[in-house]
């Protein structure tokens, strides 16, 4: 029985949260993960606050095989 490989994506940026910038990375990463058999389980968006970024990274890396940040 093979191990299920999982991933999370952390999108960082106040500009994403404000709506000034539309994220294009989530769809690209999700498509690529699916194509190679990685199950994308969570996407999280945080602003440009160091404490929030560190907390999100630690939470996601503990849960998933891979963590992608943009």
C-alpha positions in Angstrom: 0.0 0.0 0.0 1.5 3.3 -1.0 1.7 6.4 1.2 -0.6 9.3 0.3 1.4 12.3 -0.5 -0.2 15.6 0.5 0.5 19.3 0.1 -0.5 22.7 1.5 0.0 26.1 -0.1 0.7 29.2 1.9 0.1 32.5 0.0 1.7 35.4 1.6 0.8 39.1 1.0 -1.3 41.9 2.1 -2.0 42.7 -1.6 -3.7 39.3 -2.0 -5.9 39.9 1.0 -6.8 43.4 -0.1 -7.9 42.2 -3.5 -5.4 44.5 -5.3 -3.6 41.4 -6.7 -5.3 38.3 -8.0 -3.5 35.1 -7.1 -2.6 33.0 -10.1 -0.3 30.6 -8.3 -2.8 28.4 -6.5 -4.4 27.0 -9.7 -1.0 26.4 -11.3 0.4 24.6 -8.3 -2.9 22.6 -7.8 -2.9 21.5 -11.4 0.8 20.4 -11.2 0.2 18.5 -7.9 -2.8 16.7 -9.3 -0.8 15.7 -12.4 1.9 14.1 -10.4 -0.3 12.4 -7.8 0.0 14.9 -4.8 -3.2 15.6 -3.0 -3.6 19.3 -2.3 -5.4 19.5 1.0 -5.2 23.1 2.1 -4.6 26.7 0.9 -4.0 29.4 3.4 -3.5 33.2 2.8 -1.8 35.4 5.3 -0.7 39.0 5.3 2.8 40.4 5.6 3.1 39.8 9.3 6.1 37.8 10.4 4.4 36.2 13.3 1.4 35.1 11.2 3.7 33.7 8.5 5.8 31.7 11.0 2.7 30.3 12.6 1.1 29.3 9.3 4.3 27.7 8.1 4.7 25.7 11.3 1.0 24.6 11.2 1.1 23.5 7.6 4.5 21.8 7.5 3.4 19.6 10.5 0.3 18.4 8.6 1.4 17.8 5.0 4.2 16.1 3.1 5.0 19.3 1.1 4.4 23.0 1.7 4.5 25.4 -1.1 4.8 29.2 -0.4 4.2 32.1 -2.8 
